[in-house]
Amino acid sequence: MAADATSFGIESMRSQSYSVGIFAFMMIAMVVFVGVIGLFFRHTDMSNIRTGEKALIAMIVLGVIVAAIFAAVQLLDGYLI
């Protein structure tokens, strides 16, 4: 596919810069979120946590990892909304 003239304009460069900012903000939010989960596990007696709760936390962490990968792929493609 040939790139049109608008894909190299100032608006597309600003859009990419905004996407990088959104990506950075999202990564910081994810690190804080996973940090809170880590603090929860550090200060909680693991014998009192049920298996289902452990699975739920594992799925949340897996979701955060998948979201980070998905966002990175979208950013590499040039569109992070």
Phi and psi restraints in degrees (range 20) as a CNS / XPLOR table:
assign (resid 1 and name C) (resid 2 and name N)
       (resid 2 and name CA) (resid 2 and name C) 1.0 -85.0 20.0 2
assign (resid 2 and name N) (resid 2 and name CA)
       (resid 2 and name C) (resid 3 and name N) 1.0 138.4 20.0 2
assign (resid 2 and name C) (resid 3 and name N)
       (resid 3 and name CA) (resid 3 and name C) 1.0 -80.2 20.0 2
assign (resid 3 and name N) (resid 3 and name CA)
       (resid 3 and name C) (resid 4 and name N) 1.0 136.4 20.0 2
assign (resid 3 and name C) (resid 4 and name N)
       (resid 4 and name CA) (resid 4 and name C) 1.0 -82.1 20.0 2
assign (resid 4 and name N) (resid 4 and name CA)
       (resid 4 and name C) (resid 5 and name N) 1.0 171.6 20.0 2
assign (resid 4 and name C) (resid 5 and name N)
       (resid 5 and name CA) (resid 5 and name C) 1.0 -66.4 20.0 2
assign (resid 5 and name N) (resid 5 and name CA)
       (resid 5 and name C) (resid 6 and name N) 1.0 -26.7 20.0 2
assign (resid 5 and name C) (resid 6 and name N)
       (resid 6 and name CA) (resid 6 and name C) 1.0 -76.0 20.0 2
assign (resid 6 and name N) (resid 6 and name CA)
       (resid 6 and name C) (resid 7 and name N) 1.0 -19.6 20.0 2
assign (resid 6 and name C) (resid 7 and name N)
       (resid 7 and name CA) (resid 7 and name C) 1.0 -72.9 20.0 2
assign (resid 7 and name N) (resid 7 and name CA)
       (resid 7 and name C) (resid 8 and name N) 1.0 -15.9 20.0 2
assign (resid 7 and name C) (resid 8 and name N)
       (resid 8 and name CA) (resid 8 and name C) 1.0 -108.1 20.0 2
assign (resid 8 and name N) (resid 8 and name CA)
       (resid 8 and name C) (resid 9 and name N) 1.0 12.5 20.0 2
assign (resid 8 and name C) (resid 9 and name N)
       (resid 9 and name CA) (resid 9 and name C) 1.0 -83.5 20.0 2
assign (resid 9 and name N) (resid 9 and name CA)
       (resid 9 and name C) (resid 10 and name N) 1.0 176.0 20.0 2
assign (resid 9 and name C) (resid 10 and name N)
       (resid 10 and name CA) (resid 10 and name C) 1.0 -65.8 20.0 2
assign (resid 10 and name N) (resid 10 and name CA)
       (resid 10 and name C) (resid 11 and name N) 1.0 -32.8 20.0 2
assign (resid 10 and name C) (resid 11 and name N)
       (resid 11 and name CA) (resid 11 and name C) 1.0 -66.0 20.0 2
assign (resid 11 and name N) (resid 11 and name CA)
       (resid 11 and name C) (resid 12 and name N) 1.0 -39.8 20.0 2
assign (resid 11 and name C) (resid 12 and name N)
       (resid 12 and name CA) (resid 12 and name C) 1.0 -70.4 20.0 2
assign (resid 12 and name N) (resid 12 and name CA)
       (resid 12 and name C) (resid 13 and name N) 1.0 -32.8 20.0 2
assign (resid 12 and name C) (resid 13 and name N)
       (resid 13 and name CA) (resid 13 and name C) 1.0 -69.1 20.0 2
assign (resid 13 and name N) (resid 13 and name CA)
       (resid 13 and name C) (resid 14 and name N) 1.0 -38.3 20.0 2
assign (resid 13 and name C) (resid 14 and name N)
       (resid 14 and name CA) (resid 14 and name C) 1.0 -64.9 20.0 2
assign (resid 14 and name N) (resid 14 and name CA)
       (resid 14 and name C) (resid 15 and name N) 1.0 -41.9 20.0 2
assign (resid 14 and name C) (resid 15 and name N)
       (resid 15 and name CA) (resid 15 and name C) 1.0 -60.4 20.0 2
assign (resid 15 and name N) (resid 15 and name CA)
       (resid 15 and name C) (resid 16 and name N) 1.0 -42.0 20.0 2
assign (resid 15 and name C) (resid 16 and name N)
       (resid 16 and name CA) (resid 16 and name C) 1.0 -65.2 20.0 2
assign (resid 16 and name N) (resid 16 and name CA)
       (resid 16 and name C) (resid 17 and name N) 1.0 -38.7 20.0 2
assign (resid 16 and name C) (resid 17 and name N)
       (resid 17 and name CA) (resid 17 and name C) 1.0 -65.6 20.0 2
assign (resid 17 and name N) (resid 17 and name CA)
       (resid 17 and name C) (resid 18 and name N) 1.0 -39.1 20.0 2
assign (resid 17 and name C) (resid 18 and name N)
       (resid 18 and name CA) (resid 18 and name C) 1.0 -65.1 20.0 2
assign (resid 18 and name N) (resid 18 and name CA)
       (resid 18 and name C) (resid 19 and name N) 1.0 -38.9 20.0 2
assign (resid 18 and name C) (resid 19 and name N)
       (resid 19 and name CA) (resid 19 and name C) 1.0 -62.9 20.0 2
assign (resid 19 and name N) (resid 19 and name CA)
       (resid 19 and name C) (resid 20 and name N) 1.0 -39.9 20.0 2
assign (resid 19 and name C) (resid 20 and name N)
       (resid 20 and name CA) (resid 20 and name C) 1.0 -64.8 20.0 2
assign (resid 20 and name N) (resid 20 and name CA)
       (resid 20 and name C) (resid 21 and name N) 1.0 -40.7 20.0 2
assign (resid 20 and name C) (resid 21 and name N)
       (resid 21 and name CA) (resid 21 and name C) 1.0 -63.5 20.0 2
assign (resid 21 and name N) (resid 21 and name CA)
       (resid 21 and name C) (resid 22 and name N) 1.0 -43.4 20.0 2
assign (resid 21 and name C) (resid 22 and name N)
       (resid 22 and name CA) (resid 22 and name C) 1.0 -63.1 20.0 2
assign (resid 22 and name N) (resid 22 and name CA)
       (resid 22 and name C) (resid 23 and name N) 1.0 -41.5 20.0 2
assign (resid 22 and name C) (resid 23 and name N)
       (resid 23 and name CA) (resid 23 and name C) 1.0 -62.3 20.0 2
assign (resid 23 and name N) (resid 23 and name CA)
       (resid 23 and name C) (resid 24 and name N) 1.0 -44.6 20.0 2
assign (resid 23 and name C) (resid 24 and name N)
       (resid 24 and name CA) (resid 24 and name C) 1.0 -62.8 20.0 2
assign (resid 24 and name N) (resid 24 and name CA)
       (resid 24 and name C) (resid 25 and name N) 1.0 -44.5 20.0 2
assign (resid 24 and name C) (resid 25 and name N)
       (resid 25 and name CA) (resid 25 and name C) 1.0 -61.2 20.0 2
assign (resid 25 and name N) (resid 25 and name CA)
       (resid 25 and name C) (resid 26 and name N) 1.0 -42.0 20.0 2
assign (resid 25 and name C) (resid 26 and name N)
       (resid 26 and name CA) (resid 26 and name C) 1.0 -66.1 20.0 2
assign (resid 26 and name N) (resid 26 and name CA)
       (resid 26 and name C) (resid 27 and name N) 1.0 -39.3 20.0 2
assign (resid 26 and name C) (resid 27 and name N)
       (resid 27 and name CA) (resid 27 and name C) 1.0 -65.9 20.0 2
assign (resid 27 and name N) (resid 27 and name CA)
       (resid 27 and name C) (resid 28 and name N) 1.0 -40.3 20.0 2
assign (resid 27 and name C) (resid 28 and name N)
       (resid 28 and name CA) (resid 28 and name C) 1.0 -63.4 20.0 2
assign (resid 28 and name N) (resid 28 and name CA)
       (resid 28 and name C) (resid 29 and name N) 1.0 -42.7 20.0 2
assign (resid 28 and name C) (resid 29 and name N)
       (resid 29 and name CA) (resid 29 and name C) 1.0 -63.5 20.0 2
assign (resid 29 and name N) (resid 29 and name CA)
       (resid 29 and name C) (resid 30 and name N) 1.0 -39.2 20.0 2
assign (resid 29 and name C) (resid 30 and name N)
       (resid 30 and name CA) (resid 30 and name C) 1.0 -66.9 20.0 2
assign (resid 30 and name N) (resid 30 and name CA)
       (resid 30 and name C) (resid 31 and name N) 1.0 -39.6 20.0 2
assign (resid 30 and name C) (resid 31 and name N)
       (resid 31 and name CA) (resid 31 and name C) 1.0 -63.8 20.0 2
assign (resid 31 and name N) (resid 31 and name CA)
       (resid 31 and name C) (resid 32 and name N) 1.0 -42.1 20.0 2
assign (resid 31 and name C) (resid 32 and name N)
       (resid 32 and name CA) (resid 32 and name C) 1.0 -63.5 20.0 2
assign (resid 32 and name N) (resid 32 and name CA)
       (resid 32 and name C) (resid 33 and name N) 1.0 -43.2 20.0 2
assign (resid 32 and name C) (resid 33 and name N)
       (resid 33 and name CA) (resid 33 and name C) 1.0 -62.1 20.0 2
assign (resid 33 and name N) (resid 33 and name CA)
       (resid 33 and name C) (resid 34 and name N) 1.0 -47.6 20.0 2
assign (resid 33 and name C) (resid 34 and name N)
       (resid 34 and name CA) (resid 34 and name C) 1.0 -67.6 20.0 2
assign (resid 34 and name N) (resid 34 and name CA)
       (resid 34 and name C) (resid 35 and name N) 1.0 -32.7 20.0 2
assign (resid 34 and name C) (resid 35 and name N)
       (resid 35 and name CA) (resid 35 and name C) 1.0 -63.2 20.0 2
assign (resid 35 and name N) (resid 35 and name CA)
       (resid 35 and name C) (resid 36 and name N) 1.0 -40.2 20.0 2
assign (resid 35 and name C) (resid 36 and name N)
       (resid 36 and name CA) (resid 36 and name C) 1.0 -63.9 20.0 2
assign (resid 36 and name N) (resid 36 and name CA)
       (resid 36 and name C) (resid 37 and name N) 1.0 -42.0 20.0 2
assign (resid 36 and name C) (resid 37 and name N)
       (resid 37 and name CA) (resid 37 and name C) 1.0 -62.9 20.0 2
assign (resid 37 and name N) (resid 37 and name CA)
       (resid 37 and name C) (resid 38 and name N) 1.0 -42.1 20.0 2
assign (resid 37 and name C) (resid 38 and name N)
       (resid 38 and name CA) (resid 38 and name C) 1.0 -61.9 20.0 2
assign (resid 38 and name N) (resid 38 and name CA)
       (resid 38 and name C) (resid 39 and name N) 1.0 -42.6 20.0 2
assign (resid 38 and name C) (resid 39 and name N)
       (resid 39 and name CA) (resid 39 and name C) 1.0 -63.2 20.0 2
assign (resid 39 and name N) (resid 39 and name CA)
       (resid 39 and name C) (resid 40 and name N) 1.0 -37.6 20.0 2
assign (resid 39 and name C) (resid 40 and name N)
       (resid 40 and name CA) (resid 40 and name C) 1.0 -60.4 20.0 2
assign (resid 40 and name N) (resid 40 and name CA)
       (resid 40 and name C) (resid 41 and name N) 1.0 -46.3 20.0 2
assign (resid 40 and name C) (resid 41 and name N)
       (resid 41 and name CA) (resid 41 and name C) 1.0 -71.0 20.0 2
assign (resid 41 and name N) (resid 41 and name CA)
       (resid 41 and name C) (resid 42 and name N) 1.0 -32.1 20.0 2
assign (resid 41 and name C) (resid 42 and name N)
       (resid 42 and name CA) (resid 42 and name C) 1.0 -67.1 20.0 2
assign (resid 42 and name N) (resid 42 and name CA)
       (resid 42 and name C) (resid 43 and name N) 1.0 -34.7 20.0 2
assign (resid 42 and name C) (resid 43 and name N)
       (resid 43 and name CA) (resid 43 and name C) 1.0 -102.6 20.0 2
assign (resid 43 and name N) (resid 43 and name CA)
       (resid 43 and name C) (resid 44 and name N) 1.0 14.4 20.0 2
assign (resid 43 and name C) (resid 44 and name N)
       (resid 44 and name CA) (resid 44 and name C) 1.0 -118.5 20.0 2
assign (resid 44 and name N) (resid 44 and name CA)
       (resid 44 and name C) (resid 45 and name N) 1.0 138.3 20.0 2
assign (resid 44 and name C) (resid 45 and name N)
       (resid 45 and name CA) (resid 45 and name C) 1.0 -73.3 20.0 2
assign (resid 45 and name N) (resid 45 and name CA)
       (resid 45 and name C) (resid 46 and name N) 1.0 117.5 20.0 2
assign (resid 45 and name C) (resid 46 and name N)
       (resid 46 and name CA) (resid 46 and name C) 1.0 -67.8 20.0 2
assign (resid 46 and name N) (resid 46 and name CA)
       (resid 46 and name C) (resid 47 and name N) 1.0 -19.3 20.0 2
assign (resid 46 and name C) (resid 47 and name N)
       (resid 47 and name CA) (resid 47 and name C) 1.0 -73.1 20.0 2
assign (resid 47 and name N) (resid 47 and name CA)
       (resid 47 and name C) (resid 48 and name N) 1.0 -18.9 20.0 2
assign (resid 47 and name C) (resid 48 and name N)
       (resid 48 and name CA) (resid 48 and name C) 1.0 -90.0 20.0 2
assign (resid 48 and name N) (resid 48 and name CA)
       (resid 48 and name C) (resid 49 and name N) 1.0 -8.4 20.0 2
assign (resid 48 and name C) (resid 49 and name N)
       (resid 49 and name CA) (resid 49 and name C) 1.0 -91.5 20.0 2
assign (resid 49 and name N) (resid 49 and name CA)
       (resid 49 and name C) (resid 50 and name N) 1.0 130.8 20.0 2
assign (resid 49 and name C) (resid 50 and name N)
       (resid 50 and name CA) (resid 50 and name C) 1.0 -75.0 20.0 2
assign (resid 50 and name N) (resid 50 and name CA)
       (resid 50 and name C) (resid 51 and name N) 1.0 162.1 20.0 2
assign (resid 50 and name C) (resid 51 and name N)
       (resid 51 and name CA) (resid 51 and name C) 1.0 -62.5 20.0 2
assign (resid 51 and name N) (resid 51 and name CA)
       (resid 51 and name C) (resid 52 and name N) 1.0 -39.9 20.0 2
assign (resid 51 and name C) (resid 52 and name N)
       (resid 52 and name CA) (resid 52 and name C) 1.0 -63.5 20.0 2
assign (resid 52 and name N) (resid 52 and name CA)
       (resid 52 and name C) (resid 53 and name N) 1.0 -37.1 20.0 2
assign (resid 52 and name C) (resid 53 and name N)
       (resid 53 and name CA) (resid 53 and name C) 1.0 -68.0 20.0 2
assign (resid 53 and name N) (resid 53 and name CA)
       (resid 53 and name C) (resid 54 and name N) 1.0 -38.6 20.0 2
assign (resid 53 and name C) (resid 54 and name N)
       (resid 54 and name CA) (resid 54 and name C) 1.0 -62.7 20.0 2
assign (resid 54 and name N) (resid 54 and name CA)
       (resid 54 and name C) (resid 55 and name N) 1.0 -42.5 20.0 2
assign (resid 54 and name C) (resid 55 and name N)
       (resid 55 and name CA) (resid 55 and name C) 1.0 -64.1 20.0 2
assign (resid 55 and name N) (resid 55 and name CA)
       (resid 55 and name C) (resid 56 and name N) 1.0 -39.8 20.0 2
assign (resid 55 and name C) (resid 56 and name N)
       (resid 56 and name CA) (resid 56 and name C) 1.0 -62.5 20.0 2
assign (resid 56 and name N) (resid 56 and name CA)
       (resid 56 and name C) (resid 57 and name N) 1.0 -45.8 20.0 2
assign (resid 56 and name C) (resid 57 and name N)
       (resid 57 and name CA) (resid 57 and name C) 1.0 -64.0 20.0 2
assign (resid 57 and name N) (resid 57 and name CA)
       (resid 57 and name C) (resid 58 and name N) 1.0 -39.6 20.0 2
assign (resid 57 and name C) (resid 58 and name N)
       (resid 58 and name CA) (resid 58 and name C) 1.0 -62.8 20.0 2
assign (resid 58 and name N) (resid 58 and name CA)
       (resid 58 and name C) (resid 59 and name N) 1.0 -40.1 20.0 2
assign (resid 58 and name C) (resid 59 and name N)
       (resid 59 and name CA) (resid 59 and name C) 1.0 -68.3 20.0 2
assign (resid 59 and name N) (resid 59 and name CA)
       (resid 59 and name C) (resid 60 and name N) 1.0 -35.8 20.0 2
assign (resid 59 and name C) (resid 60 and name N)
       (resid 60 and name CA) (resid 60 and name C) 1.0 -65.1 20.0 2
assign (resid 60 and name N) (resid 60 and name CA)
       (resid 60 and name C) (resid 61 and name N) 1.0 -44.7 20.0 2
assign (resid 60 and name C) (resid 61 and name N)
       (resid 61 and name CA) (resid 61 and name C) 1.0 -64.6 20.0 2
assign (resid 61 and name N) (resid 61 and name CA)
       (resid 61 and name C) (resid 62 and name N) 1.0 -41.1 20.0 2
assign (resid 61 and name C) (resid 62 and name N)
       (resid 62 and name CA) (resid 62 and name C) 1.0 -61.3 20.0 2
assign (resid 62 and name N) (resid 62 and name CA)
       (resid 62 and name C) (resid 63 and name N) 1.0 -40.7 20.0 2
assign (resid 62 and name C) (resid 63 and name N)
       (resid 63 and name CA) (resid 63 and name C) 1.0 -62.6 20.0 2
assign (resid 63 and name N) (resid 63 and name CA)
       (resid 63 and name C) (resid 64 and name N) 1.0 -38.4 20.0 2
assign (resid 63 and name C) (resid 64 and name N)
       (resid 64 and name CA) (resid 64 and name C) 1.0 -64.6 20.0 2
assign (resid 64 and name N) (resid 64 and name CA)
       (resid 64 and name C) (resid 65 and name N) 1.0 -42.5 20.0 2
assign (resid 64 and name C) (resid 65 and name N)
       (resid 65 and name CA) (resid 65 and name C) 1.0 -64.8 20.0 2
assign (resid 65 and name N) (resid 65 and name CA)
       (resid 65 and name C) (resid 66 and name N) 1.0 -44.7 20.0 2
assign (resid 65 and name C) (resid 66 and name N)
       (resid 66 and name CA) (resid 66 and name C) 1.0 -63.6 20.0 2
assign (resid 66 and name N) (resid 66 and name CA)
       (resid 66 and name C) (resid 67 and name N) 1.0 -39.9 20.0 2
assign (resid 66 and name C) (resid 67 and name N)
       (resid 67 and name CA) (resid 67 and name C) 1.0 -63.2 20.0 2
assign (resid 67 and name N) (resid 67 and name CA)
       (resid 67 and name C) (resid 68 and name N) 1.0 -39.6 20.0 2
assign (resid 67 and name C) (resid 68 and name N)
       (resid 68 and name CA) (resid 68 and name C) 1.0 -64.9 20.0 2
assign (resid 68 and name N) (resid 68 and name CA)
       (resid 68 and name C) (resid 69 and name N) 1.0 -42.7 20.0 2
assign (resid 68 and name C) (resid 69 and name N)
       (resid 69 and name CA) (resid 69 and name C) 1.0 -65.1 20.0 2
assign (resid 69 and name N) (resid 69 and name CA)
       (resid 69 and name C) (resid 70 and name N) 1.0 -43.8 20.0 2
assign (resid 69 and name C) (resid 70 and name N)
       (resid 70 and name CA) (resid 70 and name C) 1.0 -61.9 20.0 2
assign (resid 70 and name N) (resid 70 and name CA)
       (resid 70 and name C) (resid 71 and name N) 1.0 -42.1 20.0 2
assign (resid 70 and name C) (resid 71 and name N)
       (resid 71 and name CA) (resid 71 and name C) 1.0 -66.2 20.0 2
assign (resid 71 and name N) (resid 71 and name CA)
       (resid 71 and name C) (resid 72 and name N) 1.0 -40.0 20.0 2
assign (resid 71 and name C) (resid 72 and name N)
       (resid 72 and name CA) (resid 72 and name C) 1.0 -64.4 20.0 2
assign (resid 72 and name N) (resid 72 and name CA)
       (resid 72 and name C) (resid 73 and name N) 1.0 -40.5 20.0 2
assign (resid 72 and name C) (resid 73 and name N)
       (resid 73 and name CA) (resid 73 and name C) 1.0 -65.6 20.0 2
assign (resid 73 and name N) (resid 73 and name CA)
       (resid 73 and name C) (resid 74 and name N) 1.0 -42.0 20.0 2
assign (resid 73 and name C) (resid 74 and name N)
       (resid 74 and name CA) (resid 74 and name C) 1.0 -64.3 20.0 2
assign (resid 74 and name N) (resid 74 and name CA)
       (resid 74 and name C) (resid 75 and name N) 1.0 -39.3 20.0 2
assign (resid 74 and name C) (resid 75 and name N)
       (resid 75 and name CA) (resid 75 and name C) 1.0 -65.7 20.0 2
assign (resid 75 and name N) (resid 75 and name CA)
       (resid 75 and name C) (resid 76 and name N) 1.0 -40.5 20.0 2
assign (resid 75 and name C) (resid 76 and name N)
       (resid 76 and name CA) (resid 76 and name C) 1.0 -63.9 20.0 2
assign (resid 76 and name N) (resid 76 and name CA)
       (resid 76 and name C) (resid 77 and name N) 1.0 -33.4 20.0 2
assign (resid 76 and name C) (resid 77 and name N)
       (resid 77 and name CA) (resid 77 and name C) 1.0 -75.4 20.0 2
assign (resid 77 and name N) (resid 77 and name CA)
       (resid 77 and name C) (resid 78 and name N) 1.0 -20.1 20.0 2
assign (resid 77 and name C) (resid 78 and name N)
       (resid 78 and name CA) (resid 78 and name C) 1.0 106.3 20.0 2
assign (resid 78 and name N) (resid 78 and name CA)
       (resid 78 and name C) (resid 79 and name N) 1.0 1.1 20.0 2
assign (resid 78 and name C) (resid 79 and name N)
       (resid 79 and name CA) (resid 79 and name C) 1.0 -131.5 20.0 2
assign (resid 79 and name N) (resid 79 and name CA)
       (resid 79 and name C) (resid 80 and name N) 1.0 106.8 20.0 2
assign (resid 79 and name C) (resid 80 and name N)
       (resid 80 and name CA) (resid 80 and name C) 1.0 -125.1 20.0 2
assign (resid 80 and name N) (resid 80 and name CA)
       (resid 80 and name C) (resid 81 and name N) 1.0 109.1 20.0 2
